[in-house]
Amino acid sequence: MPEKRLSHLSPDVRAQLKAVFQEFDLDGDGFLSAEELRAAMVRFDEHLTEGEAKALVERYDRGGDGRLNVDEFLRALDAAALG
């Protein structure tokens, strides 16, 4: 389960990742849209197409609302880090 893998993160690291999420949340609604995710990835020199960004959001969006909340974002990062 992804939740168990996330448990290895220290509280400090989780806080830092949540701050990153807030920085990427350009409209301040508490969610990352596919477009906000694309903009965030450019900052890491990763260029996603609109389709790729939408696919990532769909894959990790457990709420089914077409965007990522902070926990979904952390799960996506965890999955990417663990390959």
Z-matrix of the N, CA and C atoms (Angstrom, degrees):
N
C 1 1.449
C 2 1.524 1 109.63
N 3 1.312 2 118.74 1 135.69
C 4 1.461 3 120.71 2 178.88
C 5 1.514 4 113.30 3 -59.17
N 6 1.327 5 117.62 4 -34.63
C 7 1.453 6 119.84 5 -178.86
C 8 1.526 7 111.15 6 -58.68
N 9 1.321 8 116.96 7 -37.83
C 10 1.461 9 120.53 8 179.72
C 11 1.520 10 110.71 9 -67.62
N 12 1.315 11 116.87 10 -38.84
C 13 1.461 12 119.11 11 179.12
C 14 1.517 13 110.67 12 -65.21
N 15 1.313 14 117.33 13 -35.28
C 16 1.460 15 120.49 14 179.88
C 17 1.517 16 112.14 15 -66.17
N 18 1.310 17 117.36 16 -20.91
C 19 1.462 18 120.32 17 -176.48
C 20 1.524 19 112.15 18 -65.85
N 21 1.325 20 118.40 19 -16.98
C 22 1.461 21 120.27 20 179.67
C 23 1.526 22 112.48 21 -75.21
N 24 1.319 23 117.66 22 -12.16
C 25 1.460 24 120.72 23 -179.69
C 26 1.522 25 110.36 24 -77.00
N 27 1.311 26 115.30 25 134.40
C 28 1.462 27 119.45 26 177.13
C 29 1.528 28 109.10 27 -71.34
N 30 1.317 29 117.12 28 158.39
C 31 1.467 30 119.51 29 177.01
C 32 1.531 31 112.51 30 -56.74
N 33 1.334 32 117.32 31 -36.06
C 34 1.469 33 120.43 32 178.93
C 35 1.525 34 111.70 33 -64.76
N 36 1.326 35 116.40 34 -43.54
C 37 1.465 36 120.37 35 179.84
C 38 1.524 37 110.13 36 -66.03
N 39 1.328 38 116.84 37 -42.86
C 40 1.469 39 119.92 38 177.56
C 41 1.533 40 110.30 39 -59.48
N 42 1.327 41 116.75 40 -41.74
C 43 1.466 42 120.48 41 179.69
C 44 1.528 43 110.65 42 -64.03
N 45 1.329 44 116.76 43 -40.79
C 46 1.461 45 120.42 44 178.65
C 47 1.525 46 111.12 45 -64.45
N 48 1.327 47 116.62 46 -42.28
C 49 1.460 48 120.21 47 179.67
C 50 1.525 49 111.64 48 -67.09
N 51 1.319 50 116.29 49 -35.48
C 52 1.465 51 119.35 50 176.30
C 53 1.530 52 110.69 51 -66.75
N 54 1.329 53 116.72 52 -35.86
C 55 1.468 54 120.15 53 176.53
C 56 1.525 55 110.53 54 -65.35
N 57 1.326 56 116.79 55 -38.97
C 58 1.465 57 121.15 56 176.49
C 59 1.529 58 109.58 57 -61.85
N 60 1.331 59 116.03 58 -44.37
C 61 1.462 60 120.56 59 177.85
C 62 1.524 61 110.24 60 -56.23
N 63 1.314 62 116.79 61 -47.48
C 64 1.465 63 120.65 62 -178.43
C 65 1.525 64 111.60 63 -62.50
N 66 1.325 65 116.18 64 -36.25
C 67 1.466 66 120.07 65 177.57
C 68 1.530 67 110.95 66 -65.27
N 69 1.324 68 116.97 67 -38.26
C 70 1.462 69 121.69 68 -179.42
C 71 1.526 70 112.41 69 -76.95
N 72 1.310 71 117.09 70 -21.65
C 73 1.468 72 122.44 71 179.79
C 74 1.529 73 108.55 72 -76.60
N 75 1.311 74 115.78 73 80.97
C 76 1.462 75 122.10 74 -169.79
C 77 1.522 76 113.89 75 -62.20
N 78 1.321 77 117.72 76 -33.47
C 79 1.467 78 119.30 77 -179.21
C 80 1.527 79 113.02 78 -95.15
N 81 1.341 80 116.77 79 -0.19
C 82 1.457 81 121.10 80 174.38
C 83 1.519 82 115.35 81 68.12
N 84 1.341 83 116.97 82 24.06
C 85 1.462 84 119.22 83 -178.28
C 86 1.528 85 113.98 84 -89.54
N 87 1.342 86 116.91 85 0.15
C 88 1.462 87 120.18 86 179.24
C 89 1.518 88 113.93 87 86.57
N 90 1.326 89 116.59 88 10.43
C 91 1.460 90 122.23 89 -179.71
C 92 1.521 91 109.59 90 -139.63
N 93 1.334 92 115.31 91 155.95
C 94 1.461 93 120.54 92 172.09
C 95 1.518 94 108.49 93 -107.25
N 96 1.307 95 115.87 94 122.90
C 97 1.463 96 121.25 95 172.71
C 98 1.530 97 107.63 96 -81.47
N 99 1.309 98 115.84 97 170.31
C 100 1.462 99 119.72 98 176.41
C 101 1.527 100 110.30 99 -59.60
N 102 1.322 101 117.10 100 -38.41
C 103 1.470 102 120.68 101 -179.72
C 104 1.529 103 111.10 102 -67.28
N 105 1.318 104 117.67 103 -40.21
C 106 1.470 105 120.69 104 177.16
C 107 1.526 106 110.12 105 -65.99
N 108 1.322 107 116.94 106 -37.35
C 109 1.465 108 120.72 107 177.22
C 110 1.522 109 110.27 108 -64.21
N 111 1.318 110 116.96 109 -42.41
C 112 1.475 111 120.73 110 176.68
C 113 1.517 112 111.10 111 -58.72
N 114 1.324 113 116.78 112 -46.47
C 115 1.466 114 121.13 113 -179.81
C 116 1.525 115 110.81 114 -62.54
N 117 1.321 116 116.37 115 -39.52
C 118 1.462 117 120.48 116 179.10
C 119 1.523 118 110.97 117 -64.16
N 120 1.312 119 116.88 118 -42.88
C 121 1.457 120 120.59 119 -176.94
C 122 1.524 121 111.99 120 -67.28
N 123 1.319 122 117.79 121 -31.21
C 124 1.469 123 120.98 122 176.81
C 125 1.523 124 109.80 123 -59.64
N 126 1.317 125 116.46 124 -35.47
C 127 1.469 126 120.01 125 179.63
C 128 1.521 127 111.68 126 -64.80
N 129 1.331 128 116.91 127 -20.95
C 130 1.462 129 121.50 128 176.98
C 131 1.527 130 110.74 129 -102.23
N 132 1.337 131 115.60 130 16.77
C 133 1.462 132 123.06 131 -179.55
C 134 1.527 133 111.87 132 60.12
N 135 1.324 134 115.93 133 31.93
C 136 1.462 135 122.71 134 174.01
C 137 1.519 136 106.73 135 -113.34
N 138 1.295 137 116.32 136 117.40
C 139 1.461 138 120.65 137 -176.03
C 140 1.524 139 109.19 138 -106.22
N 141 1.323 140 115.58 139 109.41
C 142 1.457 141 122.02 140 179.15
C 143 1.520 142 109.45 141 -98.63
N 144 1.317 143 115.42 142 143.95
C 145 1.453 144 118.53 143 170.38
C 146 1.526 145 107.87 144 -74.73
N 147 1.307 146 115.48 145 166.63
C 148 1.465 147 119.39 146 176.75
C 149 1.531 148 110.12 147 -58.54
N 150 1.328 149 116.33 148 -41.08
C 151 1.464 150 121.01 149 179.32
C 152 1.516 151 112.61 150 -64.36
N 153 1.329 152 116.77 151 -40.72
C 154 1.467 153 120.18 152 178.66
C 155 1.520 154 111.30 153 -64.80
N 156 1.321 155 116.34 154 -42.47
C 157 1.462 156 120.12 155 179.39
C 158 1.527 157 110.59 156 -64.02
N 159 1.322 158 116.73 157 -42.99
C 160 1.466 159 120.17 158 178.14
C 161 1.525 160 110.99 159 -62.96
N 162 1.329 161 116.78 160 -39.97
C 163 1.466 162 120.54 161 179.52
C 164 1.527 163 111.05 162 -63.84
N 165 1.326 164 117.16 163 -40.47
C 166 1.466 165 120.17 164 177.73
C 167 1.522 166 111.26 165 -64.12
N 168 1.313 167 115.77 166 -43.62
C 169 1.466 168 119.19 167 178.74
C 170 1.526 169 109.51 168 -62.19
N 171 1.321 170 117.66 169 -45.80
C 172 1.467 171 120.68 170 179.66
C 173 1.522 172 111.52 171 -60.41
N 174 1.314 173 116.59 172 -38.14
C 175 1.470 174 120.29 173 -177.60
C 176 1.524 175 112.15 174 -65.62
N 177 1.317 176 117.82 175 -39.35
C 178 1.468 177 120.99 176 -173.88
C 179 1.523 178 113.85 177 -105.00
N 180 1.306 179 117.69 178 -2.34
C 181 1.463 180 122.47 179 -179.47
C 182 1.526 181 110.07 180 -80.17
N 183 1.309 182 116.43 181 94.55
C 184 1.464 183 120.59 182 179.94
C 185 1.522 184 112.13 183 -77.36
N 186 1.316 185 116.98 184 -23.22
C 187 1.458 186 120.77 185 -178.86
C 188 1.520 187 113.63 186 -79.48
N 189 1.331 188 116.46 187 -14.69
C 190 1.450 189 120.87 188 178.70
C 191 1.517 190 114.55 189 71.00
N 192 1.335 191 116.65 190 21.45
C 193 1.461 192 119.64 191 -177.48
C 194 1.529 193 113.29 192 -103.20
N 195 1.329 194 116.92 193 6.67
C 196 1.459 195 120.13 194 176.42
C 197 1.510 196 115.18 195 78.43
N 198 1.318 197 116.56 196 19.35
C 199 1.471 198 121.37 197 178.72
C 200 1.524 199 108.16 198 -154.26
N 201 1.323 200 115.55 199 165.21
C 202 1.465 201 121.19 200 -177.09
C 203 1.517 202 110.91 201 -106.95
N 204 1.336 203 115.83 202 130.06
C 205 1.461 204 118.88 203 169.55
C 206 1.523 205 107.31 204 -86.06
N 207 1.292 206 118.17 205 179.63
C 208 1.464 207 120.59 206 -173.84
C 209 1.528 208 111.59 207 -63.79
N 210 1.331 209 118.59 208 -39.24
C 211 1.465 210 120.28 209 179.88
C 212 1.526 211 111.55 210 -66.88
N 213 1.318 212 117.07 211 -39.64
C 214 1.463 213 120.70 212 177.12
C 215 1.527 214 110.29 213 -65.43
N 216 1.314 215 116.56 214 -38.75
C 217 1.463 216 121.92 215 176.79
C 218 1.527 217 110.49 216 -61.59
N 219 1.330 218 117.06 217 -44.57
C 220 1.461 219 120.91 218 179.20
C 221 1.526 220 111.02 219 -64.09
N 222 1.321 221 118.01 220 -39.14
C 223 1.467 222 121.16 221 177.09
C 224 1.524 223 110.65 222 -62.87
N 225 1.327 224 116.42 223 -41.60
C 226 1.461 225 120.57 224 178.96
C 227 1.526 226 110.78 225 -63.35
N 228 1.324 227 116.94 226 -43.17
C 229 1.468 228 120.34 227 177.31
C 230 1.516 229 111.12 228 -63.40
N 231 1.318 230 116.40 229 -41.84
C 232 1.456 231 121.28 230 179.78
C 233 1.527 232 110.53 231 -62.36
N 234 1.313 233 117.06 232 -44.79
C 235 1.460 234 121.18 233 179.04
C 236 1.524 235 110.82 234 -63.38
N 237 1.324 236 117.06 235 -40.44
C 238 1.464 237 120.81 236 179.21
C 239 1.522 238 110.94 237 -65.86
N 240 1.325 239 116.80 238 -39.46
C 241 1.464 240 121.02 239 -178.52
C 242 1.523 241 111.60 240 -69.33
N 243 1.326 242 116.54 241 -34.12
C 244 1.461 243 120.36 242 -177.56
C 245 1.518 244 112.56 243 -91.05
N 246 1.328 245 115.28 244 -6.84
C 247 1.458 246 120.76 245 177.60
C 248 1.480 247 112.50 246 61.64
